[in-house]
Amino acid sequence: MKPPIAVFGSQDLSSGTLSLEVDFDYPIRLCQVLLHASTNISETVQVKYDSGQGTNYDVILDSTDLSSESNYVFRPTGVCIIDRNDKFVVTCTNSGGSGIVYVSVICVPA
C-alpha cells in the first residue's frame, strides 16, 4: 500500500475566498477533503475536478452549503483519479466574511 500524501491550505475569510489547487507530476487518487473553520460559518464549499483537457471536461465532485457549521468532510463514493495534467480544486466562499478555514486534502499515488 502506498503512503498517503497530504496537502494543506488555509485562508482568512475576511481577506478573501479559499482556493486550493492540488496537482502532482504523476496520477493520484483522491481519498478525502477535510475542512475545519475557526468559528461556525455559513459558506459554500466546493470540490472540483479540473481537467487538463479544458473547461468542457471539468466536473463539480461536491458542493455543500454550510449553515452555521465548522466542519466539512468529502470522501468520493468511488475511485477518483487525476492524471498529471489535471488537478483537484477546493474552494470556500467568503460571503460571511469571518473566520479562518483550514483544509487538508488526502491523496495516494494511483
C-alpha positions as CSV (number, residue, x, y, z in Angstrom):
1,M,0.0,0.0,0.0
2,K,1.3,3.4,-1.0
3,P,1.6,6.0,1.8
4,P,-0.9,8.9,1.8
5,I,0.1,12.4,0.7
6,A,-1.5,15.4,2.5
7,V,-1.8,18.9,1.0
8,F,-2.7,21.7,3.4
9,G,-4.0,25.2,3.0
10,S,-5.8,27.9,5.0
11,Q,-7.5,31.2,4.3
12,D,-8.7,34.0,6.5
13,L,-12.2,34.6,5.0
14,S,-12.2,38.3,6.0
15,S,-9.4,38.6,3.4
16,G,-10.9,36.6,0.5
17,T,-12.2,33.2,-0.6
18,L,-10.3,29.9,-0.3
19,S,-9.0,28.3,-3.5
20,L,-6.6,25.4,-3.0
21,E,-5.3,23.6,-6.1
22,V,-3.9,20.1,-5.8
23,D,-1.9,18.6,-8.6
24,F,1.1,16.3,-8.9
25,D,3.6,15.2,-11.6
26,Y,2.0,11.7,-11.5
27,P,-1.5,10.2,-11.2
28,I,-3.1,10.4,-7.8
29,R,-6.3,9.2,-6.2
30,L,-8.4,11.5,-4.0
31,C,-9.2,9.9,-0.6
32,Q,-10.8,12.8,1.3
33,V,-11.1,16.5,1.8
34,L,-11.3,17.9,5.3
35,L,-12.2,21.5,6.2
36,H,-12.3,23.0,9.6
37,A,-13.3,26.6,10.4
38,S,-12.2,28.5,13.4
39,T,-15.8,29.5,14.0
40,N,-19.2,28.4,12.7
41,I,-19.5,29.6,9.1
42,S,-22.3,29.8,6.5
43,E,-20.4,29.4,3.3
44,T,-20.3,27.1,0.2
45,V,-17.5,24.6,-0.1
46,Q,-16.8,23.0,-3.4
47,V,-14.5,20.2,-4.7
48,K,-13.9,20.3,-8.4
49,Y,-12.1,18.0,-10.9
50,D,-10.2,20.5,-13.1
51,S,-9.3,18.7,-16.3
52,G,-6.1,19.4,-18.2
53,Q,-8.2,18.9,-21.4
54,G,-10.0,22.2,-20.7
55,T,-13.1,23.5,-19.0
56,N,-15.5,21.4,-21.1
57,Y,-14.3,18.4,-19.1
58,D,-14.3,19.9,-15.6
59,V,-16.7,18.3,-13.1
60,I,-18.0,19.5,-9.7
61,L,-17.5,16.5,-7.4
62,D,-19.2,18.0,-4.4
63,S,-20.8,21.3,-3.5
64,T,-22.1,21.8,0.0
65,D,-23.7,24.8,1.7
66,L,-22.6,25.0,5.3
67,S,-25.0,26.7,7.7
68,S,-23.5,27.7,11.0
69,E,-21.1,24.8,10.8
70,S,-17.4,24.4,11.4
71,N,-16.6,21.1,9.8
72,Y,-16.8,19.6,6.3
73,V,-15.8,16.2,5.0
74,F,-15.9,14.9,1.5
75,R,-15.0,11.3,0.5
76,P,-15.6,10.1,-3.0
77,T,-18.0,7.2,-3.2
78,G,-15.9,5.6,-6.0
79,V,-12.4,5.8,-7.2
80,C,-11.4,9.3,-8.2
81,I,-8.1,9.5,-10.1
82,I,-6.5,12.5,-11.7
83,D,-3.7,12.4,-14.2
84,R,-0.6,14.6,-14.2
85,N,-2.3,17.4,-16.3
86,D,-5.4,17.5,-14.1
87,K,-6.0,18.9,-10.6
88,F,-8.5,19.0,-7.8
89,V,-9.6,22.5,-6.6
90,V,-11.2,23.1,-3.2
91,T,-13.0,26.4,-2.8
92,C,-14.8,28.1,0.1
93,T,-16.8,31.3,-0.4
94,N,-16.4,34.3,2.0
95,S,-19.9,35.9,1.9
96,G,-20.0,35.9,5.7
97,G,-16.5,37.4,5.8
98,S,-15.2,36.0,9.1
99,G,-13.3,33.0,10.4
100,I,-10.3,31.1,9.2
101,V,-10.7,27.8,7.3
102,Y,-8.1,25.1,7.3
103,V,-8.2,22.4,4.6
104,S,-6.5,19.0,4.3
105,V,-6.6,17.1,1.0
106,I,-5.5,13.5,1.4
107,C,-4.4,11.5,-1.7
108,V,-2.5,8.4,-2.6
109,P,-0.4,7.7,-5.7
110,A,-2.6,5.9,-8.2
